[in-house]
Amino acid sequence: MPTYAYVCKKCEHAFEAQQEFSAAALTKCPICGGLLRKQFGNLGVTFKGSGFYKTDNATKSDKSD
């Protein structure tokens, strides 16, 4: 299950919650009852395969200029 970070707009309480992808986002702060907003963090992306960039794993062509 993914872990989501939330911050309360009212009291600024920050916490993390594990939720299923299909679960609705939390909306109520467990401390003060204020509205929550989801925090988005960095994530890593790895491109695998041939030819994502001209210089990375591109298939060499036999063109003569």
CORURZI-V475570 format. One record per pair of residues at least 12 apart in sequence whose C-alpha atoms are under 10 Angstrom apart, sorted by the first residue. I is the first residue (numbers start at 1). J is the second residue. Records with the same first field share a line. If there is no record, write none. Layout:
# CORURZI-V475570
I = J ; J
This chain:
# CORURZI-V475570
1 = 17 ; 18 ; 19 ; 20 ; 21
2 = 17 ; 18 ; 19 ; 20 ; 21
3 = 16 ; 17 ; 18 ; 19 ; 20 ; 21
4 = 16 ; 17 ; 18 ; 19 ; 20 ; 25 ; 26 ; 38 ; 39 ; 40 ; 41
5 = 17 ; 18 ; 36 ; 37 ; 38 ; 39 ; 40 ; 41
6 = 25 ; 26 ; 27 ; 29 ; 35 ; 36 ; 37 ; 38 ; 39 ; 40
7 = 29 ; 34 ; 35 ; 36 ; 37 ; 38 ; 39
8 = 27 ; 28 ; 29 ; 30 ; 31 ; 32 ; 33 ; 34 ; 35 ; 36 ; 37 ; 38
9 = 28 ; 29 ; 34 ; 35 ; 36 ; 37
10 = 29 ; 32 ; 33 ; 34 ; 35 ; 36
11 = 29 ; 31 ; 32 ; 33 ; 34 ; 35 ; 36
12 = 29 ; 31 ; 32 ; 34 ; 35 ; 36 ; 37
13 = 29 ; 30 ; 31 ; 32 ; 34 ; 36
14 = 29 ; 36 ; 37 ; 38 ; 39
15 = 29 ; 30 ; 39
16 = 38 ; 39
25 = 37 ; 38
26 = 38
